[in-house]
Amino acid sequence: MALFYDLAQIQDINMLKGLHHSAYRCRDAEETRQFYEDFLGLPLSIAFQIKQTKSGRSTNTLHAFFEMDDGSYLAFFEDPGRHFEFKEQHDFDLHIALEVAPEDLPGMLDKGKAAGIETRGIADHGFIESIYFRDPNGYVIELTAKRPDYTDQAKASAKTARQALDEWQKDKLKSPA
């Protein structure tokens, strides 16, 4: 089902200023802290217990936020009383990509392998290079570094992105599922 929005109805198309946080479930808040704070170096900056939801339902949940240099956060909920199916994610299903400096990739690759964390890379994607880890919850974490010509490649790609999407949609309709 396609969704269409009338841009004339959107008062301020630039109202979105950036990512504040992206939130995920975690199995164990301390295990998650060890990965994100001790291994990746993101400080645990906010954590609070939620005893009651905004709809009045009783709960016992911890909400923890790990801060990135730009002031945004990766956040996690540990809710032992609520079922959640944790599974190893395929890269195409879900992954969290975090930007690092190019010189940090080799050291983090070695650090992940030395820590016994599932670690893959360095993958050359043309405009970025990446390494991949699996966090204790099964999520794929990508550390990505921009290539020197990243900005030029991104600008060139922006000119053809809509055309690429339209061609994908047209080809997808021709192909059997």
N, C-alpha and C positions, 0 to 999 in steps of 0.2 A: 504494500500500500504506500503510495507516494504522499508526502506531506508538502503542501505548498503554503508559503507565507507571503502576504502582501507587504512588501517593504514599505509602502506608504503608511501602513498601520504601525510600523515600528518607529517610535518617537525618536529614539537616540540609538542608532545602530552601533555606535562606539561606546556604549555604556559599560561593556565588559572591559575591565582594566587589567586582568591577568588571573592566574590561577591562585586561589587562596589555599585550598587543600584538596587532595583527592583521598578518599577514605576506602578502606578495605577491611575485611574481617581478618582476625588472627586467631591462631589456636591458643597461644600463650603469650601474654604481653611481655614477659621478661625475656623469653626466647627471641621474640621479635625485636626487642630493644637491643639485645646483644648483636643481632645482625645489622640493624640500621644505625645504631650509635657506635658500638665498638668496632664493627667491621667496616661499614661505609663512612663513618665519621659524621653522621647527621645527629646533632644533639637532640635529646629528648627535651622539648621546650614547654610542652603543655600536657598535663594528664589530669583527668578528673573522673570520678565515679558518677555514674548516672543511676539513680535509685528509682526514678519515675520518668516515663516518657511524657512528651508534651500532650499526648492524648489521655494521660492519667493511668496508664498501665504500669504496674510494678515491674522493675527490672533490676538486675545487678550487673552492670556493664562498665567496663573501663574504656575511656576514649583517650588515646595517646597520640601526640603530634610530634613529628620529627622535622626540624626546621632546616630548610635549604638556604644557601647564601642569598638568594633573591627575596627571602622573606616568606616564600610559600612553604607548604608543609605536605608531607606524606603522613596520613593519619590512619590509625587502626582501632577497631573495636574488638575487645575480647568480651564475649557474651557466652559464658559456659552454659547457661540455662536455655539457650536457643540453638536448635540444630542448624548446622551449616555444613555442607559437603565440601570439604577441602580436597582438592585434587591438583595434581601437577598440571599446570597450564601449558598448552602449546603456544609457541611464540606468536602465532597468528591469531589465537583466541584472546589473549590478554598478556600484555607486558607493560612494564613501567620503565620508560627511558629517561635517564638522568644525564645531563651534560657534564662532561669533565674536560680538562685541558688535555690536548693530545699527548703530552709527556707523562700523564698519569695512567694511561692505559696499560703499558707493559708492567708497571709495578703492581697495579690492581689485579692483573691477570695472574701474576706470580703469587700475590697475597691470597687470592681465592683458592688456587691450587694447594698452597701450603696449609690453608685452613681446612682442607678437605671438603670445600664447598663445590658443588657442581659448577664448573667454570668452562666457558667456551669462547673462542675468539683468537685472535683479532680478526673480525670480519670487515672487509673493505666493501662498502656500499656505494663507492664512487664519490659521494658528497660528504659522507661521514664514515668513520671507522668505529666499530663497536666490539665490546665484550659482553658476555652474558653470564649471569649467576642465577641460581634458584634459591629463593629465600626459604626460611623454615616453614612457611605456609603453602609453598608450592608455586608462588608467583615468580615469573621470569623478570629479573631486573637487568636492564640494559644500561651499560655505561657507554656513552657515545661522545665522540670528539669530532668537532667540525674540521673538515679539510680546509687548507688555505684558501681555496676558491669557492667555499661554501656559499657566500653571499651571491656571487655571480651565478652559480648554479641554481640557487633558490629563486632568484629573479627570473632567470630564463624559464624555469619550470612553471612559475606562476602564470606565464603567458600562455601555456598550453595545458594547464591542469584541467580546465573545464572541458576542453576538447577530448582529453584522455578519458575523463569520466563518461562523457557522452558516448564515445566509441565503445567503452566497456559495457555500458548499458545496452547499446545496440547489439553488440556481439553476444552478450549474455542471453538476450531474448532469442537469438538464432540457435544457441546451443541447448541440447536437451540436458535436463538437470541430472 
